[in-house]
Amino acid sequence: MASTLLSPTIQDPVYNCNNIADETLTAWHLVKRTATGVALAGAGVDVYGVVVSDAASAAYTEVATDATLVTCECSGTVTKGEAVKSATGGKIATASSADTACGIAEQTGTNTYITFRPLTFKAA
């Protein structure tokens, strides 16, 4: 069952609007840079930012490349205060000590949308 996002949070964002979607993107998911644009981030990859609106493949899309808080869909259960990493499908998941964290969860949730504090979005 797909999660429903009622009211996304984004605080102090910095946007880049010159991104071409390499695939159809759903808002409030992590994206990575590619040679031709942006695509959904996979498990454990460097995260470029969070896509803030739905985008069709080959269309320009707006990405929050920095923010103090932002909403993203989580995979599995994430607990407030835990480090999070990128997961399959552009979601966030609980990070282990061996993972590179991309943020800290600011809410607890299971397979739903939660707010997190980004740490390591990569501009490259």
C-alpha positions in Angstrom: 0.0 0.0 0.0 1.4 3.4 -1.0 1.9 6.1 1.6 -0.1 9.3 1.4 1.7 12.5 2.0 -0.6 15.1 3.6 1.7 18.0 4.4 5.4 17.9 3.4 8.0 19.8 5.5 10.9 21.7 4.0 12.8 24.3 6.0 15.5 26.7 4.8 15.8 25.0 1.4 18.3 25.7 -1.4 16.9 24.6 -4.8 18.5 23.6 -8.1 15.9 23.8 -10.9 18.3 22.9 -13.8 17.9 19.1 -13.4 16.6 16.8 -16.1 14.8 13.7 -14.7 16.3 10.5 -16.1 13.1 8.7 -15.1 9.7 9.5 -13.8 10.2 10.9 -10.3 7.8 11.2 -7.3 8.1 14.2 -5.0 9.8 13.8 -1.6 12.2 11.1 -2.6 16.0 11.1 -2.6 17.8 11.6 -5.9 21.4 11.1 -7.1 23.3 12.8 -9.9 23.8 11.0 -13.2 25.8 11.9 -16.3 22.6 13.3 -17.9 20.5 14.6 -14.9 19.0 13.1 -11.8 17.5 9.7 -10.9 16.1 8.0 -7.8 18.8 7.3 -5.3 19.5 3.6 -4.6 20.7 1.9 -1.4 23.8 3.4 0.1 24.6 5.9 -2.7 25.7 9.6 -2.4 22.5 11.7 -2.3 22.3 14.9 -4.3 19.0 16.1 -2.8 15.3 15.6 -2.5 13.0 16.0 -5.5 10.2 18.4 -4.4 7.6 17.9 -7.2 6.6 15.0 -9.4 8.5 15.0 -12.8 8.1 13.1 -16.0 11.1 11.4 -17.6 13.2 14.0 -19.6 11.5 16.9 -17.9 13.1 19.6 -15.8 12.7 19.0 -12.1 13.3 21.0 -8.9 15.7 19.4 -6.3 16.3 20.7 -2.8 20.1 20.3 -2.5 20.2 21.7 1.0 17.7 22.1 3.8 17.6 22.0 7.6 14.5 19.8 7.6 12.9 17.9 4.7 10.2 15.2 4.2 11.0 11.9 2.6 9.4 8.5 2.4 11.0 5.8 4.6 11.5 2.2 4.0 10.8 0.0 7.0 10.8 1.5 10.5 12.8 4.6 11.2 13.0 6.0 14.7 13.4 9.6 15.7 17.1 10.4 16.4 18.5 7.5 14.3 20.9 8.1 11.4 19.4 7.4 8.0 20.8 6.4 4.7 19.5 6.2 1.1 17.5 3.1 0.3 16.0 1.5 -2.8 13.5 3.7 -4.6 14.8 7.0 -3.3 13.6 6.3 0.3 15.4 6.7 3.6 16.2 3.8 5.9 17.9 3.3 9.2 21.7 3.4 8.8 24.1 1.0 10.5 27.5 2.0 11.8 29.1 0.8 8.5 26.8 3.0 6.4 27.3 6.6 5.2 24.4 8.5 6.8 22.6 11.2 4.8 20.6 12.5 7.7 19.0 12.1 11.1 15.4 11.2 11.5 13.3 13.9 13.2 10.2 11.6 13.4 9.4 7.9 13.8 7.5 6.1 11.1 7.1 2.8 9.3 6.8 2.8 5.5 5.4 6.3 5.4 6.6 9.9 5.0 8.7 11.4 7.8 10.9 14.5 8.3 14.6 14.2 8.6 17.6 16.5 8.9 20.0 16.1 5.9 23.7 15.9 6.6 25.5 14.9 3.5 23.9 15.9 0.2 26.6 15.8 -2.5 26.7 18.5 -5.1 28.9 16.6 -7.5 
